[in-house]
Amino acid sequence: MMGGVTDKVHNYFDGDQSMRGILSEQKKSASKHGFWRCLVCTYENDGSLSSCYICGVFKDSFDGWINKGENQALGICEHSTSVMAKALFAGMPHQGTVISSLSDAFLRKDDLSSETRSTESLNNVQETLPASISKHSITIVPFRFDTLSPDDIVSLGRKKTKDHLATAIPATISSSSTDEKEVVKILAEHDDPETSSALSSHLNGNRSNNLGINDNESEILVSKIHHLKLDKKIKNIKKVMSPSQYKPEKWILSEQQQETKSQLNIAIVGHVDSGKSTLCGRLLHLLGKISKKEIHKYQKEAKEKGKGSFAFAWAMDETAEERERGITMTVAIAYFESKKYRVVLLDSPGHKDFVSNMISGSTQADAAILLVDASKGSFEAGMGFHDVGQTKEHAQLIRSFGVEQIVVAVNKMDTVGYSQERFNYIKSQLAAFLRSCGFKETLITWIPLSAMDNQNVVTSASNDHLSWYHGLCLLDAIDSLYPPERDVLKPLLMPVCDVVSSHSLGQVAACGKLEAGAIRHGSKVLIMPSGDLATIRSIERDCQACLSARAGDNVAVSLQGTDVSNLVPSAVICHPDFPVTVADILELKILVLDVKMPILLGSHVEFHIHHAKEAAQVTKIVSLLDQKKAKTSKIAPRLLTARQSATIEVSLERPVCVEEFSSCRTLGRAFLRCSGITIAVGIVTRIIFADEQ
């Protein structure tokens, strides 16, 4: 409210003309144009009205303002017959108020320059305001113009703070005794975009002379400023270092030396109704993870609903909606141990409506089992001969996740009489496509099987059915995969895949795969993008409580000291000294898939990265890439068509946790979808901040 009155005082009192001249001009204008303007609410009234239509102030009051003096204007308004005016000005003092002080300050302009007049007026305001504040108690009273509003108090305080920081911070940083830790402390305490921007410029301009640190450390500090500008809640970061400076704790090194089975995350992908959930259920049952009693229960319930063949699938599809519709809708997780690995099965949905869920869950995969339906017509549907098929789309996505090893399981061989000819036909059709996706022939394993008949799943098939096949069974093929490299000695990084309620872990728990580093009970972690610090309260790995976990493990952790609302899928749990970047403008290097509609400048897309999904827009097509010649086009194209590679810029609706692909592959892979299909896959090549545009 105070801000509005101050604006009126500036408008009518601060100028080359006096207030009397302004009112005189207004009266002339009123007589000429047939209207008059109220000085209280500025409403333009018809000339025939004697009082303001909005606030009720009499037209003659303006003459009283001139005759009785400007400092009595409030008293005139107070005697208005309008109910609104009485409510607005009830109990307002006639003299000594902020308004009168302001008007006096701005009207004293005889023999004063505009600069001197403004300075003196502001000084008078600052002397008047504190006194007016102390006279009022915190009660609900009618509107008053003689006190500062909360917004004015905040604005005045921020202005004084910025004026102080503008001189204090550069002087502090320029001193020879200031080290990196003190600079970061200043940044954390003064969390303001303008201050951070000024300090960033100061760091860049005085990188070698004033700070006394090397170029690499200066870049780290500037990067830290970007973090503060993007998320104002990050205040408790102790020190900013590059990932190369990270030194793992001793307990991490000691646990690394212990010999344990490696964990292998396998995504089960493929076209809808190819038998993914049934295969998982059969595999778990044969390995003793699902008892006969449970299977009997599933069989009985499935028969009652007319879905007798879905008994093994119900071991993975646990929700009522999934069982009713007969499809997987979310990624189901199961665990078992083979001779070589602790295996995590990620049963992905195959229906095209739930590809987004498939992307979110399968980004954790180290290897994949691509399930193909051998029955006639089903394989062709999955390959998209008549429409968009999920066999192709899932294969492209899996390769884009960074998966290099793939097992192609040709399921439902019993429906084609275990025909070798059908198996060879499927292999010839699919092999060429997988090679075009980037899979190497030596890393592709082909297995014929039947999950319903239990053929070639855990043991080799009988000679009566697959006498022509002499390869591995599915379980042995899993053990033949080579173990992936784990970044245990890098800073902690755990994208949150899901948030679940858990009685054993506490109120809620964050689930996900540890992509790098390690955690244990009591570890301090940082939750991004909220910037909250938390403590690891408890850990579960493979549904079993444990004291620690390291890179590659799928875990559920409960946190202490943070708001539950900050634990959401798409968040990232990281090391407090190494926060991930949060940004909303990215440069991508993409490959356009087999799309019918081109990608145009300004196209709206769904942007997927790790477990995050955001609405985005293609804001710039930078260049077209020629993969064969490794050259870029000099002229930016207007659109992108199928199978073209290009560099583009996208703007996200909300910021996400992201890193450049060169520094972190997990947070650097991106996917673009539109109208229910994946239109492009790519990597993040550059993160663009607001001051870099």
Buried (B, 14 or more C-beta within 10 A) or exposed (E): BBEEBBEBBBEBBBBEEBBEEBBEEBBEBBEEEEBBBBBBBEBEBEEEEEBBEBBBBBBEBBEBBBEEEBBBBBBBBBEBEBEBBBEBBEEBBEEBBBBBBBBBBBBBBEEEEEEEBBEBBEEBBEEBBEEBEEEEEEEEEEEBBBBBBEEBBEEBEEEEBBEEBBEEBBEBBBEEEBEBEEBBBBBBEBBBBEBBBBBBBBBEEBBEEBBBBEEEBBBBBBBBBBBBBBBEBBBEBEBBBEBEBBEBEEEBEEBBEEEEEBBBBBBBBBBBBBBBBBBBBBBBBBBEBBEEEBBEEBBEBBEEEEBEEBBBBBBBBEEEEBBEEBBBBBBBBBBBEBEBBBBBBBBBBBBBEBBBBBBBBBBBBBBBBBBBBBBEEBBBBBBBEEEBBBBBBBBBBBBBBBBBBBBBBBBBBBBBEBBBEBBEEBBEBBBEBBEEBEBEEEBBBBBBBBBBBBBBBBEBBEEEBBEEBEEBBBBBBBEEBEBBEBBBBBBBBBBBBBBEEBEEBBEBBBBBBBBBBBBBBEBBBBBBBBBBBBBBBBBBBBEEEBEBBBBBBBBBBBBEEBEEEBBBBBBBBBBBBBBBBBBBBBBBBBBBBBBEEBBEBEBEBBBBBBBBBBEBBBBBBBBBBEEEEEEBBEEBBEBBEBEBBBBBBBBBEEBBBBBBBEEBBBBBBBBBBBEEBBBBBBBBBBBBBEEEE
